[in-house]
Amino acid sequence: MMPQSQLSRVSSSDDGYVHDPSGFDAEGDRVSSESGSDSDSDADDGRFSEPVHPDAADRSFDWRGWVLVGVIVVAFIVAPLTILLWPPSYNYFFALLILPLAPAFLLAATAVWATTRP
């Protein structure tokens, strides 16, 4: 029978990351293993480097932000007013299904585009 420390390291494949809870201390920092096998090589490949603090990143409210504000105005003001003022003689399928969904999809796509930086 394997000792408890070795049971957490058993995996059916070696080609991916295997979470080893005993490999971290209480603060979440990686601790060195008893054998010192490949934990040192994993720490040197850059995967465990400190992330950039959000204040240090170049984030400014540029033209992408203004496009997002415009789509928010369309989604929360123009589309509801259009639904409210839609003439009853026209098809309600368009007024109650298409008019709310089109700005919602446009807002979702624009939000992802505006907040994703290259």
N, C-alpha and C positions, 0 to 999 in steps of 0.2 A: 504494500500500500504506500502511496506517495504521501510525503508530509504536506501539511496544509499550505505552506508557503509555495510549494510547487504546483498545487492544484489550480491556482488562479492563473498560471502561465500556460496551461495545457490548451492547445487549440487544434482544430482539425486541419487548418492550413496555415502556412507561414508567409503568405503573400500579401497580407494586409495588416492593419493596425489591430492589435489585441489589447484591450484595456486591462491594465493590471493595477487594481486599487492599492495593492501593497507597495507599488512603486512611487507613491506620492505621500508627502507628509500632511499634517493637519492644515497647513496653509495652502496646499495645492502645489507646492514645489516638488520637482522630481528629486527623488533620493537615489543614491547610487546603489546598484544591486550588489549582492554578496560576491558574485563571480566577476563583476566588472566587464561582462562580455560585450554587448553591443549598445549599452545605454550611453556610453561616451560618444560613439559614432553617431547616434541619433541626435544628441545634443549639439553636435557640430554642424549639422546640415541645414540649420536655419529655421527649422520648423518650430522650435521652441523659443525663438527670440521675442523680445518684448514688442507688443503692437504699438503703433503710433497713437499718441494721445489725440483725442478729437480737437483740442485747442491748437495743436501743432499742424493739423491738416489745413490745406488751403480751401476753406469753405466761404464762399461769398454769395450774396444774393444777386445773381447776374440775370441775364435774359432768360435763362431756363426757369428761374423763379417767377418771373413775370408771366411767362407762358402758363405756368402752373396756376397762378392767381387768376388768369383769364379763364382757364378751364373750370376752376372752382366757381367763378361767377356764373358761367354757363350752366354748370351742373346744379347749383343751389338756388339760382335766381331765375335765369331765363327758362330752363326746362320746366320747373314747376308752374311758372306763369303761363307758359304755352299750354300745359296740360289743363290749367284752370280756365283759360280762355278759348280752348278748342271748341269749335261749334258742334252742338249736339247732332247736327245732321250728318256729320262725317263719321267714319268708322271709329268706334271706341277701342278696338284692338290696337290701332296705331297710337292713339292718345294715351292709353293706360299701360301699354307694354313696350312699345318701341321708343316713345319719347323719354321714359325714365331709364331704359337700359342703354341707349346710345350714349348719353352723357356719363353714365356710370362706367362703362367700358373705356370711354375716352379719358375720364379722370384717372382710372387705374393705370392705364398705359402711360399717361403723361406724368403721373407721380413717380412711377418707376424710372422713366426716362430722365426726369429732372433731378432725381436724387442719386442716380448712378453716375459716378465720375470715372472717366477713363484713367 
